[in-house]
Amino acid sequence: MATKAAKKRSSSAKKSSAKKHSAKKSSARKSTSSSRKSASRKSTSTKRSSAKKSSAKKSSARKSTGAKKSSSGRKYSPSAGKDVEREMRAMKQGKLKSGRSGKKVTNPKQAIAIGLSEARREGKKVPSKKS
């Protein structure tokens, strides 16, 4: 009989500790959500001020350096984009093969690289390869 009473006491103790634990969790949730809101407010205000500062720096940098010109227009020609698009479709269909080994290409980055290299060979406007 003593064991039954001990079991009842231990189960009631577990329930009360579970209630306390859940109450702590809910209060922790409330505090984290309020801190997130304040953090997001702070970050948006800092983003705005940093954007203003960076635009001011860019305009002053443009005025001072006259030798370096930024390229206007597109970096990649539209036809180069179509080549990449075609290679991506072939990769998704499982038809795109690697050059030397002839293995199937499954990585999207590799498909893009193949499309750009073909565009370079055809003489389309594509930036040079980074090494």
N, C-alpha and C positions, 0 to 999 in steps of 0.2 A: 503494500500500500504506500509505503513511503516513496517508492520510486515513481508512482503515478503523480503524486503531489509535486515531486521535484521536477518532473517533466512539464507539468502545467506551469510551474513558476518560470522555468527556463524558456518555454514558448512565449509566455507573456512578456518576459524580459526582452526577447528577440523582437517582438512586435513593437514594443515601445522604443527600442533603439532604432528600428527601421523607420518609425514615424519621425524621430528626431533627425535622422540622416536625410530623409526626404525634405524636411523643412529647411535644412541647411542648403540642400541643392537648389530649392526654389529661390531662396534669398540670394544665393550665389549667381543664379541666372539673372535675376533682376539687376544686380549690381554690374554684371558684365555687359548687359544690354545697354544700360545707361552710360557706361564708360565707352562703349563702342560709338554711341551717338555723339558724345562729346569729342571723341577722337576723330570721327569723320568730319565734324564741323571744323575742327582745327586744321585738318589736312586740306579741306577745300579752301580755306582762307590762305593757307601757305602756298597752295598751288597757284592761286590767283596772283599773289604778290610776286612769286617767283617767275610767273609768265610775263608779268610786266617788266621785271628786271631784265629777263633774258632778251625781250624784244628791244629794250633800250640798248643793250650791249651789242646786239646784231647790227642795229642801225649805225652805231658809232664805229663798229668794225668795218662796215662797208665803206664808210666815208674815208677812213684812214688808209685802207689798202686799195690802191687803184690798179696794181699790177695783176692781181688774181681775179679772174672773172668766173662767175658761176655759170655752169651750162644751163641754158634755158631750154625748155621743152622736155621731151621724153628721153629717158635713159635707154629704154628698149623700144624698138620699132613694133608697131602693131602686128606685123607679120611674124616677128620673133615670138610674140605671145601666142600666136596661132600654132606655131611649131611646138611650143611647150604644151599647149592644150592637146594637140594631137598625140604627143608622146604619153601624156597622162592618161588619156583614154585607152591607148594601147596597153599601158601597164595595168589598168583596172580590168581590162578584158583578159589579161594574162598572155598577151601576144608580144609584149616588148621583151627583146633579148639584149643581153650585154654584147658589146662589140667583139672582143677577142674570144672570151670563153664561151659565149653563146648561152650563158645561163639566164634564166628568167629573172627579170627585174621586179622586185617587190617593194622597194623603197621609193617613196614619192620624190625625195631629194635627188635620187639618182636619175629618175625620169626627167626631172627638170634640167639636170645637168646635161643629159643627152639631147634634149630639145634645144638648149642654148648653144651647145657645141655644133649642132647641125646648122643653126641659124648663123653662127660665125663663119662656118665653111661656105655658106651661100652668100656671105658678104652683107648680111643685114646689120642694122644698127644695134649692137649689143656691147656693153662694156667689156673690157679685156678681162681675162681670167685672173683671179687673185692667186698668188703663189706663196 
